Amino acid sequence: MISVAALVQKQGLPGNLFASDTYIQGDMELGLIENRHGSRLLALPDTLLRAVHKSLEHEVGPAAAQVLRECGGIWGKNFYRRFSTEVSDYYGKSLAELTMGELIQSLQECWKTYGWGLLDLDVNYSQQGFLVVKIKNSAFAANETPGNPSGCWVEAGLLSAFFSQLSGRNLYAVQTACESMQAEENCFVLGIPERVKVAEAWLGEAHDHQTVMTRLIAGSADGLPG
């Protein structure tokens, strides 16, 4: 019988790449924060984030949503590149070669260590072409004005860009529930733009997440956009 110790030594089973006590390093006296690979990290205080949101709303009005989504998209592309490089180096294989469990766990741990909340993926709608991302204790929702529906535009842009890069397809994220609206968690549904953008109109009619998903699936079964 092969011992557990021998098995671990033979296969070199890695631990948690994004464990906060080893992933985040730096000199607090100098105000420097780095990850375990030596890349610089930036801490964004809540006060700054709220000020950015309010300033954009004051300067460009309703267009602030699109600006923040675009910023999230740029952030998401850069995040994907860093995530892909770090995880591939750690496991010794590309993201495409990882098991689904390894990929999801790495993304969840990374998201948590960055302080963005607790992320979960719902793949129950994958056969219909949709992915649902749920995030609890979202750092983005925490900086939204209470009562502002579907306001985590940066988060939506980040998710759109990240999963577009991961899948090799142009995906669009629509937020269907927000913690700033007393929901238990932030919910986003991702799919090709022409199929999910229709949900934005339904949200304007105050439909909840499950109703939106039911309508999207029905539209998918009928062969209609959305």
Rosetta silent file (secondary structure, phi, psi, omega in degrees, C-alpha in Angstrom):
SEQUENCE: MISVAALVQKQGLPGNLFASDTYIQGDMELGLIENRHGSRLLALPDTLLRAVHKSLEHEVGPAAAQVLRECGGIWGKNFYRRFSTEVSDYYGKSLAELTMGELIQSLQECWKTYGWGLLDLDVNYSQQGFLVVKIKNSAFAANETPGNPSGCWVEAGLLSAFFSQLSGRNLYAVQTACESMQAEENCFVLGIPERVKVAEAWLGEAHDHQTVMTRLIAGSADGLPG
SCORE:     score description
SCORE:     0.000 S_00000001
   1 L     0.000  135.192  179.546    0.000    0.000    0.000 S_00000001
   2 L   -84.222  128.538  179.822    1.282    3.474   -0.925 S_00000001
   3 L   -72.561  156.246  177.560    1.351    5.890    1.989 S_00000001
   4 H   -61.341  -39.824 -179.332   -0.285    9.287    1.743 S_00000001
   5 H   -61.686  -41.813  179.924    3.070   10.944    2.425 S_00000001
   6 H   -67.603  -36.633 -179.857    4.698    9.088   -0.464 S_00000001
   7 H   -65.442  -45.432  179.103    1.827    9.980   -2.783 S_00000001
   8 H   -62.724  -42.581 -178.967    2.044   13.672   -1.966 S_00000001
   9 H   -66.535  -39.028 -178.246    5.804   13.672   -2.395 S_00000001
  10 H   -68.172  -45.537 -176.013    5.594   11.822   -5.696 S_00000001
  11 H   -88.204  -15.582  179.215    2.917   13.960   -7.258 S_00000001
  12 L    61.318   46.664 -176.678    3.948   17.227   -5.675 S_00000001
  13 L   -60.391  122.006 -178.167    0.381   18.203   -4.874 S_00000001
  14 L   -77.996  155.392  174.914    0.293   22.025   -4.592 S_00000001
  15 L   -88.965 -151.172 -178.211   -1.417   23.907   -1.816 S_00000001
  16 L   -87.012  109.313  179.257   -3.453   27.087   -2.129 S_00000001
  17 L   -55.602  -38.296 -171.936   -1.606   29.522   -4.389 S_00000001
  18 L   -99.988   20.864  175.264   -3.733   32.424   -3.153 S_00000001
  19 L   -57.164  123.322 -170.484   -3.551   31.766    0.596 S_00000001
  20 H   -59.783  -31.708 -176.323   -3.588   35.315    1.953 S_00000001
  21 H   -74.262  -15.685  177.651   -0.828   34.754    4.520 S_00000001
  22 H  -116.493  -24.871 -176.660    1.645   33.754    1.784 S_00000001
  23 H   -78.029  -40.732 -178.682    0.276   35.420   -1.353 S_00000001
  24 E   -95.930  123.334 -178.946    0.197   38.995   -0.049 S_00000001
  25 E  -135.088  173.601  177.027    3.544   40.342    1.085 S_00000001
  26 E   148.483  179.045  179.633    5.194   43.715    1.468 S_00000001
  27 E  -111.162  104.968 -176.364    6.620   46.357    3.733 S_00000001
  28 L   -65.603  -31.749  179.777    3.813   48.080    5.613 S_00000001
  29 L   -65.727  -35.313  179.314    6.136   50.848    6.855 S_00000001
  30 L   -89.017   -7.928 -179.458    6.997   51.783    3.267 S_00000001
  31 L    74.475   25.740 -179.027    3.448   51.264    2.107 S_00000001
  32 E  -103.570  132.005  177.089    4.454   48.599   -0.441 S_00000001
  33 E  -126.508  130.704  179.575    2.246   45.588   -1.159 S_00000001
  34 E  -134.560  161.902  171.121    3.289   42.749   -3.448 S_00000001
  35 E   -93.041 -178.711 -174.126    2.128   39.252   -4.276 S_00000001
  36 L   -67.504  -13.595  178.461    4.299   36.189   -3.880 S_00000001
  37 L   -95.020   -1.438  178.754    5.677   36.697   -7.407 S_00000001
  38 L    91.133    4.407  177.854    6.867   40.227   -6.662 S_00000001
  39 L   -79.815  139.890 -177.216    4.150   42.024   -8.644 S_00000001
  40 E   -71.187  140.628  174.667    2.906   45.251   -7.074 S_00000001
  41 L  -115.407  153.485 -178.441   -0.594   45.318   -5.605 S_00000001
  42 L  -124.013  125.410  176.272   -2.735   48.378   -4.974 S_00000001
  43 L   -93.379  125.600 -178.998   -5.107   48.803   -2.049 S_00000001
  44 L  -107.682  112.378 -179.949   -8.102   51.012   -2.871 S_00000001
  45 L   -68.548  149.082 -179.644   -9.801   52.560    0.174 S_00000001
  46 H   -55.837  -38.456 -178.454  -13.600   52.674    0.266 S_00000001
  47 H   -59.934  -41.293  179.559  -13.523   56.461    0.518 S_00000001
  48 H   -66.374  -44.690 -178.530  -11.671   56.740   -2.793 S_00000001
  49 H   -62.809  -42.729  178.188  -14.002   54.337   -4.584 S_00000001
  50 H   -63.850  -38.676  179.937  -17.113   56.164   -3.378 S_00000001
  51 H   -65.373  -38.959  178.589  -15.584   59.485   -4.442 S_00000001
  52 H   -63.215  -44.867  179.869  -14.849   58.136   -7.930 S_00000001
  53 H   -61.147  -48.984 -177.237  -18.433   56.932   -8.317 S_00000001
  54 H   -65.633  -37.905 -179.564  -19.955   60.208   -7.128 S_00000001
  55 H   -66.088  -41.734  178.416  -17.593   62.312   -9.250 S_00000001
  56 H   -64.263  -43.733  179.037  -18.423   60.335  -12.390 S_00000001
  57 H   -61.247  -36.614  179.918  -22.149   60.602  -11.739 S_00000001
  58 H   -71.111  -38.382 -174.058  -21.756   64.348  -11.280 S_00000001
  59 H   -81.815  -41.250 -172.747  -19.635   64.832  -14.418 S_00000001
  60 H  -121.112   -0.118  176.306  -21.263   62.506  -16.950 S_00000001
  61 H    63.026 -134.182 -177.184  -24.618   61.563  -15.415 S_00000001
  62 H   -59.923  -22.923  179.813  -26.130   58.295  -16.716 S_00000001
  63 H   -68.129  -11.414  179.346  -23.040   57.679  -18.853 S_00000001
  64 H   -58.151  -35.359 -179.970  -21.138   56.876  -15.642 S_00000001
  65 H   -59.713  -45.440 -179.067  -22.427   53.297  -15.860 S_00000001
  66 H   -68.326  -38.182  178.059  -20.792   52.750  -19.250 S_00000001
  67 H   -61.541  -46.477 -179.434  -17.557   54.404  -18.140 S_00000001
  68 H   -65.777  -38.228  177.717  -17.331   52.158  -15.083 S_00000001
  69 H   -63.211  -42.216  178.969  -18.165   49.057  -17.154 S_00000001
  70 H   -63.614  -41.214  176.708  -15.398   49.948  -19.621 S_00000001
  71 H   -61.343  -42.405  177.229  -12.962   50.435  -16.732 S_00000001
  72 H   -62.012  -36.328  178.938  -13.985   47.042  -15.385 S_00000001
  73 H   -64.026  -43.428  177.500  -13.380   45.533  -18.821 S_00000001
  74 H   -63.612  -43.913  178.457   -9.809   46.840  -18.954 S_00000001
  75 H   -60.209  -43.733 -177.460   -9.266   45.652  -15.393 S_00000001
  76 H   -63.373  -38.678  178.569  -10.705   42.226  -16.254 S_00000001
  77 H   -65.228  -42.956  178.164   -8.354   41.708  -19.213 S_00000001
  78 H   -67.255  -39.077  178.372   -5.322   42.554  -17.083 S_00000001
  79 H   -62.506  -41.711  179.354   -6.616   40.407  -14.247 S_00000001
  80 H   -61.195  -44.319 -179.006   -7.033   37.442  -16.607 S_00000001
  81 H   -61.086  -44.097 -179.746   -3.459   37.750  -17.868 S_00000001
  82 H   -68.115  -45.220  179.816   -2.048   37.833  -14.348 S_00000001
  83 H   -59.329  -46.553 -178.915   -4.315   35.050  -13.116 S_00000001
  84 H   -60.702  -45.287 -178.907   -3.494   32.852  -16.118 S_00000001
  85 H   -64.853  -47.122 -176.201    0.250   33.333  -15.730 S_00000001
  86 H   -66.874  -44.576 -178.370    0.334   32.757  -11.991 S_00000001
  87 H   -68.866  -40.316  179.472   -1.945   29.713  -11.981 S_00000001
  88 H   -63.864  -42.702  177.881   -0.240   28.133  -15.014 S_00000001
  89 H   -63.989  -38.155 -176.382    3.187   28.582  -13.442 S_00000001
  90 H   -69.496  -44.537 -178.364    1.964   27.164  -10.142 S_00000001
  91 H   -88.036  -13.889 -179.034    0.329   24.048  -11.574 S_00000001
  92 L    74.984   23.631  177.535    2.813   23.592  -14.405 S_00000001
  93 L  -157.072  160.462 -176.988    0.081   23.534  -17.061 S_00000001
  94 L   -71.838  165.811  177.962   -2.141   25.973  -18.933 S_00000001
  95 H   -58.609  -36.110 -179.166   -5.606   26.986  -17.756 S_00000001
  96 H   -64.762  -23.733 -178.656   -7.091   24.810  -20.514 S_00000001
  97 H   -90.852   -9.596  179.128   -5.356   21.778  -19.001 S_00000001
  98 L   -71.795  151.703  170.691   -6.660   22.362  -15.481 S_00000001
  99 L   -72.077  160.160  178.917   -9.594   20.362  -14.187 S_00000001
 100 H   -60.115  -37.572  179.471  -12.776   22.353  -13.670 S_00000001
 101 H   -63.096  -43.797  179.567  -12.328   21.921   -9.913 S_00000001
 102 H   -64.109  -41.434 -178.847   -8.788   23.317   -9.974 S_00000001
 103 H   -66.212  -49.042 -177.927   -9.837   26.290  -12.080 S_00000001
 104 H   -63.710  -44.352 -179.320  -12.893   27.199  -10.011 S_00000001
 105 H   -62.437  -41.633  179.370  -11.085   26.793   -6.697 S_00000001
 106 H   -62.789  -43.364 -179.958   -8.193   28.972   -7.869 S_00000001
 107 H   -65.635  -42.063  179.207  -10.567   31.704   -9.039 S_00000001
 108 H   -62.026  -45.045 -178.683  -12.565   31.580   -5.800 S_00000001
 109 H   -68.419  -38.090  178.095   -9.455   31.807   -3.630 S_00000001
 110 H   -63.773  -47.092 -178.832   -7.983   34.589   -5.752 S_00000001
 111 H   -58.872  -42.712 -178.689  -11.219   36.602   -5.633 S_00000001
 112 H   -68.145  -44.205 -177.900  -11.404   36.239   -1.852 S_00000001
 113 H   -66.095  -32.799  176.267   -7.755   37.120   -1.239 S_00000001
 114 L   -73.113   -8.282  177.544   -8.069   40.257   -3.355 S_00000001
 115 L    83.087   22.348 -176.760  -10.909   41.308   -1.049 S_00000001
 116 L   -93.163   -5.598 -179.998  -13.601   41.241   -3.744 S_00000001
 117 L   120.284 -170.525  179.866  -15.976   38.889   -1.921 S_00000001
 118 E  -107.228  114.150 -172.453  -16.927   35.205   -2.035 S_00000001
 119 E   -99.943  141.467  175.426  -17.472   34.006   -5.600 S_00000001
 120 E  -139.878  143.197  179.684  -19.481   31.010   -6.751 S_00000001
 121 E  -108.742  129.756  176.728  -20.229   29.731  -10.254 S_00000001
 122 E  -107.105  108.235 -176.969  -23.616   28.271  -11.176 S_00000001
 123 L  -101.491   15.726 -178.263  -23.215   26.118  -14.304 S_00000001
 124 L   -65.295  -18.507 -178.448  -26.754   24.710  -14.251 S_00000001
 125 L  -106.439   14.798 -175.163  -27.622   26.805  -17.300 S_00000001
 126 H   -64.004  -33.571  179.626  -24.535   25.952  -19.353 S_00000001
 127 H   -65.371  -25.705  177.748  -26.473   23.777  -21.790 S_00000001
 128 H   -92.375    0.440  176.335  -28.578   26.839  -22.660 S_00000001
 129 L    90.769   20.079 -179.202  -25.454   28.970  -23.100 S_00000001
 130 L  -124.569  147.415  172.795  -25.513   30.933  -19.824 S_00000001
 131 E  -124.096  131.557  178.261  -23.204   31.147  -16.837 S_00000001
 132 E  -107.673  126.981  177.384  -24.389   32.604  -13.532 S_00000001
 133 E  -111.200  128.053  179.746  -21.831   34.160  -11.188 S_00000001
 134 E  -118.575  134.400 -176.928  -22.839   34.808   -7.579 S_00000001
 135 E  -133.267  123.218  176.121  -20.782   36.953   -5.209 S_00000001
 136 E  -100.860  149.358 -178.921  -21.396   37.491   -1.517 S_00000001
 137 L    55.889   44.278 -177.667  -19.928   40.393    0.456 S_00000001
 138 L   -62.780  129.281  176.201  -19.036   42.140   -2.784 S_00000001
 139 L   -67.490  -25.916 -178.823  -16.499   44.921   -2.342 S_00000001
 140 L   -76.720  -42.783  178.665  -18.113   46.671   -5.299 S_00000001
 141 H   -65.876  -31.432 -178.768  -21.638   46.582   -3.888 S_00000001
 142 H   -63.848  -20.521 -178.460  -20.322   47.873   -0.574 S_00000001
 143 H  -105.525   10.765  177.155  -19.386   51.121   -2.313 S_00000001
 144 L   -89.451  154.704  175.205  -22.666   51.600   -4.114 S_00000001
 145 L   -69.491  125.918 -179.995  -25.330   54.054   -3.071 S_00000001
 146 L   -53.807  133.932  179.471  -28.015   52.087   -1.173 S_00000001
 147 L    88.945    3.247  178.680  -31.057   51.541   -3.362 S_00000001
 148 L   -90.995  102.838 -173.750  -29.132   51.895   -6.637 S_00000001
 149 L   -69.689  143.371  176.017  -30.236   48.828   -8.663 S_00000001
 150 L    48.257   49.451 -172.852  -27.739   46.871  -10.754 S_00000001
 151 L   -98.596   -1.316 -175.751  -25.014   49.339   -9.887 S_00000001
 152 L   -85.630   65.266 -173.550  -21.865   47.209   -9.770 S_00000001
 153 H   -66.000  -37.582  178.362  -20.780   48.235  -13.254 S_00000001
 154 H   -62.549  -44.064  179.799  -17.064   47.697  -12.633 S_00000001
 155 H   -62.181  -41.876  178.941  -17.762   44.171  -11.406 S_00000001
 156 H   -63.038  -43.565  178.520  -19.923   43.450  -14.466 S_00000001
 157 H   -65.593  -39.081  178.973  -17.206   44.702  -16.809 S_00000001
 158 H   -62.823  -46.667  179.787  -14.538   42.732  -14.991 S_00000001
 159 H   -64.961  -41.756  178.917  -16.528   39.492  -15.209 S_00000001
 160 H   -57.520  -49.334 -177.226  -17.386   40.073  -18.871 S_00000001
 161 H   -67.736  -43.330 -177.525  -13.750   40.557  -19.830 S_00000001
 162 H   -61.154  -50.529 -176.359  -12.384   37.739  -17.661 S_00000001
 163 H   -75.897  -22.439  171.863  -14.766   35.066  -18.925 S_00000001
 164 H   -66.038  -44.980  177.582  -14.505   36.335  -22.502 S_00000001
 165 H   -64.138  -41.224 -177.305  -10.751   35.800  -22.332 S_00000001
 166 H   -66.453  -40.876 -175.003  -11.193   32.438  -20.641 S_00000001
 167 H   -90.730  -18.557 -176.335  -13.758   31.104  -23.128 S_00000001
 168 L    77.487   14.991  178.372  -12.428   32.755  -26.279 S_00000001
 169 L  -127.190  154.444  178.481  -15.883   34.210  -26.972 S_00000001
 170 L   -79.392  109.069 -178.570  -17.318   37.695  -26.549 S_00000001
 171 L  -113.335  153.183 -177.950  -19.468   37.478  -23.423 S_00000001
 172 E  -129.667  137.067 -178.616  -21.579   40.125  -21.715 S_00000001
 173 E  -107.636  129.623  174.230  -22.595   40.223  -18.043 S_00000001
 174 E  -114.758  126.924  179.195  -25.957   41.514  -16.845 S_00000001
 175 E   -81.570  126.289 -176.160  -26.430   42.026  -13.114 S_00000001
 176 E  -111.581   -7.943  175.827  -29.713   40.520  -11.937 S_00000001
 177 E  -156.146  145.091 -176.543  -29.416   41.015   -8.158 S_00000001
 178 L  -138.709  136.576  178.678  -27.432   43.425   -5.991 S_00000001
 179 H   -63.381  -26.733  178.682  -26.556   43.465   -2.315 S_00000001
 180 H   -69.578  -12.658  176.580  -27.096   47.227   -2.323 S_00000001
 181 H  -107.206   25.596  177.594  -30.767   46.394   -2.992 S_00000001
 182 L    68.908   16.818  173.315  -30.918   44.056    0.027 S_00000001
 183 L   -73.895  155.568 -179.345  -30.357   40.922   -2.068 S_00000001
 184 L   -67.967  -25.534 -177.812  -28.476   38.086   -0.347 S_00000001
 185 L  -160.140  160.648  171.886  -25.762   38.230   -3.002 S_00000001
 186 E   -77.085  135.952  177.506  -24.781   39.866   -6.260 S_00000001
 187 E  -125.291  136.338  176.860  -25.898   37.811   -9.271 S_00000001
 188 E  -132.148  137.094  173.858  -24.663   38.136  -12.836 S_00000001
 189 E  -111.191  129.172 -178.214  -25.730   36.162  -15.887 S_00000001
 190 E  -113.606  141.219  176.926  -23.178   35.887  -18.689 S_00000001
 191 E  -171.330 -176.444  177.331  -23.786   34.936  -22.298 S_00000001
 192 L   -67.212  143.355 -170.328  -23.324   36.239  -25.810 S_00000001
 193 H   -51.236  -44.478 -174.947  -24.480   39.884  -25.937 S_00000001
 194 H   -67.576  -13.478 -179.483  -27.475   39.450  -28.237 S_00000001
 195 H   -99.794  -26.176 -175.728  -28.953   36.848  -25.895 S_00000001
 196 H  -105.482  -21.223 -177.077  -28.449   38.471  -22.491 S_00000001
 197 L   -63.749  -25.462  178.359  -28.797   42.212  -23.120 S_00000001
 198 H   -60.290  -26.104 -178.934  -32.576   41.796  -23.382 S_00000001
 199 H   -65.781  -24.308  179.730  -32.538   41.065  -19.649 S_00000001
 200 H   -61.711  -35.729  177.929  -31.582   44.681  -18.919 S_00000001
 201 H   -69.222  -37.059  179.412  -35.073   45.780  -19.976 S_00000001
 202 H   -66.450  -34.952  178.263  -36.671   43.177  -17.722 S_00000001
 203 H   -64.869  -33.223  175.986  -34.688   44.455  -14.757 S_00000001
 204 H   -64.931  -18.336  176.722  -36.166   47.867  -15.420 S_00000001
 205 L   -94.973   10.664  175.605  -39.542   46.212  -14.844 S_00000001
 206 L    68.486   30.280  174.709  -38.341   45.064  -11.387 S_00000001
 207 L   -79.020  144.467 -178.864  -38.148   41.351  -12.204 S_00000001
 208 L   -84.579  177.200 -174.973  -36.010   39.286   -9.843 S_00000001
 209 H   -57.858  -47.923 -175.733  -33.088   37.020  -10.749 S_00000001
 210 H   -65.359  -37.674  177.210  -35.082   33.802  -11.060 S_00000001
 211 H   -63.896  -41.758  177.984  -37.724   35.428  -13.263 S_00000001
 212 H   -60.725  -44.912 -179.299  -35.008   36.782  -15.531 S_00000001
 213 H   -64.735  -39.355  178.833  -33.409   33.342  -15.811 S_00000001
 214 H   -61.119  -42.675  179.244  -36.759   31.726  -16.575 S_00000001
 215 H   -67.090  -40.406  179.047  -37.364   34.205  -19.382 S_00000001
 216 H   -63.205  -44.150  179.989  -33.864   33.755  -20.780 S_00000001
 217 H   -65.484  -39.440  178.084  -34.217   29.974  -20.830 S_00000001
 218 H   -62.892  -42.566  177.332  -37.636   30.237  -22.445 S_00000001
 219 H   -63.679  -36.637  178.280  -36.235   32.486  -25.128 S_00000001
 220 H   -65.161  -41.401 -179.399  -33.382   30.031  -25.651 S_00000001
 221 H   -67.262  -30.341 -179.542  -35.818   27.128  -26.080 S_00000001
 222 L   -85.236   -4.235 -179.044  -37.833   29.119  -28.631 S_00000001
 223 L    76.193   21.801 -178.408  -34.692   29.945  -30.572 S_00000001
 224 L  -104.280  154.059  174.652  -35.126   33.662  -29.885 S_00000001
 225 L   -57.402  130.469  179.807  -32.471   36.135  -28.717 S_00000001
 226 L    77.563    0.000    0.000  -32.424   36.045  -24.902 S_00000001
